[in-house]
Amino acid sequence: MNIHADPITVNCRKVLAGLRLIGTPFDLVHVDYFKGEQKGPAYTAINPNASVPAMVDGDFVLWESNAILQYAA
């Protein structure tokens, strides 16, 4: 499971904290929010809403923080 996030944002911190709390293994892919990397073509291919966080697990993609936590649970 890859989590595309910038820990500076509240929703990203929520996802990262929740995943760590329940012990779900993940790899963090840093998306620099202040540089606008979430608006670049590489990221919008994952999340067309251009918001962080997003999760990629194989071919499955989610981009809402609560949905990511529910999926992990």
Backbone as ProteinMPNN parsed JSONL, in Angstrom:
{"seq_chain_A": "MNIHADPITVNCRKVLAGLRLIGTPFDLVHVDYFKGEQKGPAYTAINPNASVPAMVDGDFVLWESNAILQYAA", "coords_chain_A": {"N_chain_A": [[0.854, -1.172, 0.0], [0.703, 2.108, -0.962], [0.921, 5.341, 0.281], [0.191, 8.438, -0.755], [1.142, 11.477, 0.194], [1.429, 14.542, 2.124], [2.734, 15.131, 5.122], [2.264, 17.577, 6.342], [-0.328, 18.42, 6.09], [-3.593, 18.298, 7.566], [-5.459, 16.193, 6.968], [-3.764, 14.312, 5.823], [-2.051, 13.766, 7.967], [-3.905, 12.609, 9.669], [-4.541, 10.208, 8.307], [-2.002, 8.936, 8.227], [-1.453, 8.681, 10.985], [-3.612, 7.072, 11.792], [-3.17, 4.707, 10.294], [-0.73, 3.887, 11.366], [-1.523, 3.483, 14.002], [-3.273, 1.264, 13.855], [-1.553, -0.553, 12.861], [-1.083, -1.048, 10.158], [0.848, -1.871, 7.407], [2.618, 0.373, 5.258], [3.873, 2.35, 2.537], [5.219, 5.529, 2.393], [4.729, 8.002, 0.051], [6.024, 10.935, -0.647], [4.339, 13.898, -1.328], [4.819, 17.058, -2.174], [3.062, 19.495, -0.817], [3.201, 22.319, -0.653], [4.758, 22.988, -2.818], [3.046, 22.41, -4.78], [2.861, 19.893, -5.934], [0.769, 18.094, -5.971], [-0.843, 18.935, -7.97], [0.321, 18.301, -10.312], [0.828, 16.382, -13.374], [1.597, 13.688, -12.901], [0.603, 13.119, -10.356], [-2.141, 13.809, -10.566], [-2.968, 11.816, -12.238], [-3.338, 9.77, -10.498], [-5.075, 10.873, -8.579], [-7.599, 12.655, -9.682], [-8.795, 14.84, -8.483], [-6.821, 16.34, -7.419], [-5.987, 16.513, -4.735], [-4.562, 15.837, -1.512], [-4.644, 13.248, 0.961], [-3.784, 10.3, -1.034], [-4.311, 6.861, -1.83], [-2.708, 4.003, -3.059], [-3.136, 0.725, -3.786], [-2.033, -1.891, -5.204], [-3.975, -2.257, -8.015], [-5.979, -0.754, -7.027], [-7.354, 2.337, -6.045], [-7.749, 5.005, -3.782], [-8.874, 8.219, -2.612], [-9.846, 9.761, -0.51], [-9.526, 10.734, 2.842], [-10.964, 9.515, 5.003], [-12.08, 7.303, 3.704], [-9.779, 5.916, 3.001], [-8.854, 5.171, 5.543], [-10.991, 3.537, 6.375], [-10.815, 1.495, 4.482], [-8.316, 0.403, 5.158], [-8.853, -0.533, 7.707]], "CA_chain_A": [[0.0, 0.0, 0.0], [1.423, 3.381, -1.026], [0.155, 6.514, 0.69], [0.723, 9.662, -1.349], [0.714, 12.463, 1.186], [2.366, 15.48, 2.734], [2.337, 15.145, 6.533], [1.969, 18.934, 6.816], [-1.768, 18.665, 6.049], [-4.35, 17.625, 8.62], [-6.012, 14.924, 6.504], [-2.647, 13.381, 5.654], [-1.626, 13.349, 9.31], [-4.943, 11.711, 10.183], [-4.361, 8.9, 7.679], [-0.745, 8.337, 8.685], [-1.609, 8.303, 12.392], [-4.542, 5.949, 11.857], [-2.514, 3.506, 9.781], [0.264, 3.467, 12.359], [-2.24, 3.024, 15.187], [-3.806, -0.086, 13.656], [-0.457, -1.421, 12.459], [-1.126, -1.353, 8.732], [2.095, -1.489, 6.719], [2.447, 1.235, 4.098], [5.015, 3.143, 2.093], [4.864, 6.931, 2.195], [5.23, 8.687, -1.138], [5.855, 12.343, -0.292], [3.828, 14.831, -2.333], [5.049, 18.363, -1.556], [1.858, 20.317, -0.936], [3.518, 23.734, -0.869], [5.292, 23.127, -4.177], [1.946, 22.141, -5.707], [3.064, 18.624, -6.63], [-0.515, 17.408, -6.107], [-1.506, 19.437, -9.182], [1.09, 17.852, -11.464], [0.217, 15.287, -14.129], [1.872, 12.379, -12.302], [-0.304, 12.915, -9.226], [-3.548, 13.847, -10.991], [-3.288, 10.509, -12.818], [-3.784, 8.976, -9.352], [-6.219, 11.568, -7.985], [-7.984, 13.777, -10.542], [-9.218, 15.98, -7.668], [-5.592, 17.059, -7.063], [-5.906, 16.746, -3.297], [-3.873, 14.789, -0.767], [-3.853, 12.102, 0.554], [-4.315, 9.266, -1.911], [-3.76, 5.545, -1.538], [-2.654, 3.062, -4.167], [-2.89, -0.636, -3.32], [-2.169, -2.649, -6.448], [-4.745, -1.488, -8.999], [-7.046, -0.059, -6.313], [-6.972, 3.704, -5.672], [-8.696, 5.824, -3.004], [-8.283, 9.525, -2.329], [-10.488, 10.449, 0.611], [-8.843, 10.258, 4.045], [-11.808, 8.583, 5.755], [-12.197, 6.082, 2.906], [-8.496, 5.219, 3.134], [-8.838, 4.549, 6.876], [-11.967, 2.445, 6.394], [-10.241, 0.411, 3.688], [-7.225, -0.203, 5.93], [-9.438, -1.246, 8.854]], "C_chain_A": [[0.901, 1.237, 0.0], [0.474, 4.503, -0.629], [0.871, 7.736, 0.129], [0.214, 10.809, -0.492], [1.836, 13.439, 1.506], [1.934, 15.62, 4.189], [2.052, 16.534, 7.1], [0.456, 19.195, 6.854], [-2.489, 17.809, 7.085], [-4.86, 16.265, 8.155], [-4.925, 13.886, 6.267], [-2.167, 12.871, 7.004], [-2.624, 12.366, 9.909], [-4.763, 10.31, 9.615], [-3.097, 8.219, 8.203], [-0.845, 7.868, 10.133], [-2.525, 7.085, 12.532], [-3.915, 4.652, 11.387], [-1.478, 2.984, 10.77], [-0.418, 2.888, 13.601], [-2.747, 1.598, 15.027], [-2.762, -1.059, 13.104], [-0.468, -1.839, 11.002], [0.182, -0.936, 8.069], [1.8, -0.638, 5.484], [3.778, 1.884, 3.767], [4.528, 4.555, 1.834], [5.544, 7.454, 0.941], [4.965, 10.174, -0.896], [5.418, 13.161, -1.508], [3.921, 16.212, -1.69], [3.875, 19.304, -1.842], [2.184, 21.766, -1.286], [4.175, 23.997, -2.219], [4.223, 22.842, -5.229], [2.08, 20.832, -6.458], [1.762, 17.849, -6.817], [-1.277, 17.863, -7.349], [-0.79, 19.013, -10.454], [0.453, 16.642, -12.14], [0.457, 13.901, -13.528], [0.892, 12.096, -11.156], [-1.765, 12.93, -9.661], [-3.948, 12.592, -11.766], [-3.787, 9.56, -11.732], [-5.066, 9.564, -8.775], [-6.579, 12.773, -8.839], [-8.494, 15.004, -9.783], [-8.044, 16.832, -7.213], [-5.545, 17.444, -5.586], [-5.181, 15.568, -2.642], [-4.669, 14.46, 0.486], [-4.552, 11.256, -0.502], [-3.626, 7.96, -1.56], [-3.792, 4.712, -2.809], [-2.275, 1.707, -3.59], [-3.116, -1.564, -4.509], [-2.84, -1.784, -7.49], [-5.844, -0.65, -8.352], [-6.552, 1.288, -5.814], [-8.113, 4.346, -4.882], [-8.055, 7.173, -2.744], [-9.034, 10.351, -1.298], [-9.906, 9.877, 1.9], [-9.681, 9.255, 4.834], [-11.97, 7.259, 5.014], [-10.921, 5.253, 3.003], [-8.436, 4.499, 4.474], [-9.826, 3.391, 6.975], [-11.435, 1.258, 5.612], [-9.166, -0.324, 4.491], [-7.77, -1.017, 7.105], [-10.034, -2.554, 8.417]], "O_chain_A": [[1.761, 1.384, 0.868], [-0.641, 4.599, -1.143], [2.01, 8.028, 0.493], [-0.985, 11.084, -0.45], [3.008, 13.206, 1.209], [0.87, 16.175, 4.461], [1.63, 16.642, 8.252], [0.003, 20.09, 7.568], [-2.031, 16.72, 7.43], [-4.711, 15.277, 8.875], [-5.151, 12.696, 6.49], [-1.906, 11.679, 7.165], [-2.237, 11.407, 10.577], [-4.824, 9.329, 10.355], [-3.132, 7.048, 8.58], [-0.375, 6.782, 10.47], [-2.236, 6.174, 13.307], [-4.106, 3.608, 12.01], [-1.367, 1.777, 10.983], [0.063, 1.913, 14.179], [-2.662, 0.803, 15.964], [-3.047, -2.24, 12.905], [0.085, -2.882, 10.652], [0.581, 0.224, 8.161], [0.845, -0.903, 4.754], [4.682, 1.959, 4.599], [3.536, 4.756, 1.134], [6.762, 7.365, 0.788], [3.818, 10.618, -0.935], [6.044, 13.118, -2.567], [3.177, 16.505, -0.754], [3.722, 19.828, -2.945], [1.513, 22.37, -2.124], [4.145, 25.127, -2.708], [4.461, 23.01, -6.425], [1.475, 20.668, -7.518], [1.662, 17.029, -7.729], [-2.261, 17.23, -7.734], [-1.241, 19.329, -11.555], [-0.373, 15.956, -11.537], [-0.404, 13.028, -13.639], [0.41, 10.973, -11.007], [-2.556, 12.129, -9.162], [-5.138, 12.328, -11.937], [-4.567, 8.649, -12.011], [-6.026, 8.84, -8.514], [-5.93, 13.815, -8.733], [-8.616, 16.084, -10.36], [-8.239, 17.925, -6.682], [-5.124, 18.544, -5.229], [-5.191, 14.451, -3.159], [-5.325, 15.349, 1.028], [-5.724, 11.454, -0.821], [-2.502, 7.951, -1.056], [-4.78, 4.715, -3.544], [-1.218, 1.559, -2.977], [-4.244, -1.972, -4.787], [-2.348, -0.705, -7.82], [-6.559, 0.078, -9.04], [-5.472, 1.385, -5.231], [-9.282, 4.247, -5.257], [-6.83, 7.273, -2.662], [-8.845, 11.567, -1.245], [-9.803, 8.658, 2.04], [-9.152, 8.241, 5.289], [-11.995, 6.201, 5.643], [-10.979, 4.026, 3.078], [-8.015, 3.344, 4.54], [-9.524, 2.372, 7.595], [-11.594, 0.117, 6.047], [-9.127, -1.554, 4.489], [-7.218, -2.06, 7.456], [-10.572, -3.294, 9.24]]}, "name": "protein", "num_of_chains": 1, "seq": "MNIHADPITVNCRKVLAGLRLIGTPFDLVHVDYFKGEQKGPAYTAINPNASVPAMVDGDFVLWESNAILQYAA"}
